[in-house]
Amino acid sequence: MIRFRRYGLAPGVVFASLLACLGTCALPAQQLDPSSVIERIDAAVKARLDNIAGYTDIERYAVYRNNDETHPVAAMRVKTDYEKATGKNYTILSQSGSAIIRNLVLGTILDNEKRLNLPGNREGAWITSSNYEMKLEGNGIQHVDGKDCLALALIPKRKTPYLIEGTLWVDAKDYSIVQIRGTSSRSASIFSGRTQMMRQYALISGFAQATHASAVSNTSLFGKTIVTIDYDDYQIKLAPGH
């Protein structure tokens, strides 16, 4: 569905992921101390935020309706420019399909992403203990997307469309985010239910960046709608001294 290569964002349309966890194996109890795990997740997020001064990437958006996930009713290819000091800007490179869907769905997503990523706003969407209660799930490693991961239940500390009730998977070695899936803690509008969301991440220049995301929502205007985003061609600008 959607590939996202950024961290912690969720516009009016959010993302829910369906990656399977294959098998488990026991870890020594001291490695699964909940407080230590959460502290390391916070540290990994902070390191990314402190050390990435900016980036560009190419994002491909697609909108599907009526359970048809093969033929998008609207699509858009966008260049994203992110600067830590100012936030995000978008340049539409190409678009196709329904102009109404592009404006009302994809246009809303881009507008919300710009607003959410302004300094002072974006802190409220970070996947950290300041925004979530986190609880370890299970007693061992889960294999997700080819990586050994720890799973944590995410419980938002406030109701907002940009925070997810669900599960977070982090790399068991460096605690970077690998995958997140769940449901928005609040619907984006009175015309829609809560959105199912998913995001996948990969290490790029040493830090977790979103690579794919999807969101499934039901609205009185459009019915069931699936949005997918894929992120490619990252160019990372690291902070001086990194």
N, C-alpha and C positions, 0 to 999 in steps of 0.2 A: 503494500500500500504506500505509505509515505516513507521516504528516507529522510531522516533528519540528522544533520551533522552539527548540532549545537547542543548546548547543554541546558537542561532543565527548563525549556520553554514550553508553553502550552497555550495556544490561542483559544478562541471560542470553540474551535474544534480540537479535541485532544486525542491522546493516543493510547491504545491498549494492545499489548503484545501477547502472542501465542507461541512462544518458543518452548519446546519440550525440555524437561529436565530428565536426563538419562542416567539412572543409577545413583547410588550414594556410597560413600565410604567413610569410616569413622575418623575423626580428628581427635588429637589429645584435648582433654577438657580445657587446659589452660589457653589453648589457641582460640577457644570459642567463648572467652569471657565477653559477655555482651557489651559492657562499658568500653572495653578496649577496642572491640570491633567498630562501634559507633564513632569513637574518637578518631580511628584511622580513616573511616569513610569521610568524616568532616575534614580531616587533614588533606585527603586526596582531592576533595572538591576545592578547598582553599588554595592548594598548590596550583591547580588549573587556573583558577580565577586570578591569582597573583602573577602568574608567569605568562599568560597569553595576553598580549597587548592588543591583538586584533587578528582577523582572518578574513579571507574571502572563500566562497565556495559556490558551486552550482547546485541548485535545488530543482528537482522535477516533481511537480505537483500533479495529481490526477484525482478526479472525482468520479465515483461510480454510484449508480442508483439501481433500485429494483433488483437487488441480488445479482446483478451482472457485474462481475469483477474482471471482465475481459475487455470491455469496450467503454472507455471513459466518456462521460458526457461533456467533460471539460478538462483541459490540461493547460499547464503553464510551466515554462522553464525560466528560472529566475537566477540572477547573480546576486548573492548576498555579500555586503560589505559590513563587517562588524569592527567597531573600535571601542575599546573599553571605556574611553572617556566620554563617548557620545551615544553609543548604542548601535542600532542596525539601520541600514538603508538597503533598498531593493531596486534592482533594475530588471524589468521584464525583457527577456531575450526573445521569447516566442510564446504564442498562446493559440489555443484552438478550442472548438466546441461552443457550447452555449454561452453567450455573453452574459445572460442573467446569472447563471451558475458561477461564472468566473467572478462577476462583480460581488454577488451576495455571499458566496462561500469563500473562494480563494482571496478575494479582495479583503474580506473581513479577517481572514487568518493573517495576512500580511500586516494589516493595520494593527491587529492585536499584538503581533510579535514585536512590531516597532515600539509600541507603547510599553509592553512588558519588559523590554530590554533596555529601557532608559535607566541611567544611574538613579538609584533610589527606589526603583520599581522591581528590578530583576532579583534583588536579594530575597524577595518574598516567594520566588519560585524555585530557589535552590533546593537540591535534594540533600538536606542536612538536618541535623537534630534541632536546629532552630525553627524549622517548619514542620518537622515530622517527629512523632514517636516511632521508634524503630525497634522491632522485636525479632530476634533470630528465629528462623523456622528450621526445625529438624536439628540433627546432631552431627551432621557431616557435610562433606563436599557434594555439590550437585554439578553435573556436567552440562554446561549451557553454552551453546554456540562454540563448541570446541575448547572451552576453558573450564578450569576447576573454579567453582564459584561458591560463595556463601549466599543464602537467601534470607531476606529480612522482610517481615510484614511492615508496610507503610501505613501509618495512621495520621492524617493531616491534623495539625493543631488548630486549624480554622477551616471554615467552609468557603471554598473558592473554586471556580472552574479550572484554575491553573495548578491545583494540587491534587494528587492521585491517591485514592484508597486502593491498595493492591500490594504487589510484591516487587522488591528490588533485588537484583542479583549483582554482586560485586566480585571482582577477581580476588581469589583467596590469597594471592601473592602480594598485590600492591593496593587492593581495595578500591581500584578504579571501577566506575560503573560499567556494567556489561549489558544489562537489559532492565527495563522497567515495564510493568504492565498493570492495568487496573482500570478504575472508573473515576471520573472526575468527582470531587467531593461535593460539587454543586453544579446544577445545570447552568449553561451559558445564558439561557433566556427562559421566559415563562412559556415559550412555544416549543421547547424541546426537553427531553429527559436528559439524565446525566450521560456523558459521553464515555464510551469505552476507548481506552488508549493503549498504545504500545510504542516504545522506542528501543532501538538497539544502538549500541555504541562500539567504537573500536579506538585503539590507541593511535593517535596521529601526532607526530612530533612529541611523543611521550605523554600525551594527555588524552583523556576520553572525549571523543567528539561523536555526536549523533550521526548514524549512517543510514538508518531507515526508521520510519515511523508510520503509524496508521491510526485513524480515528473513525469510530463508528457512532453515528448519532441518529436519532429519530426526531423529526420536526413535523409540525402540522403543515408547514408549507411544502417541504420537499420529501417527506416520508423518510425511509431508511436511506442514509447517505454514508458512503465510505470515502474517506480522503486518505491518500497515501502520499508520502514524500520520500524521495531519495536524494541523498547528499553526495556529491562527487567533487573531485578537483579542489580539495582543500589547499589553501596556501596560508600557513600559520606564521604570524609575526610574534616572536617571543619578546618578553620584556627585556630591557637592557640588563646584562649581567647574568642572564640565565644560561 
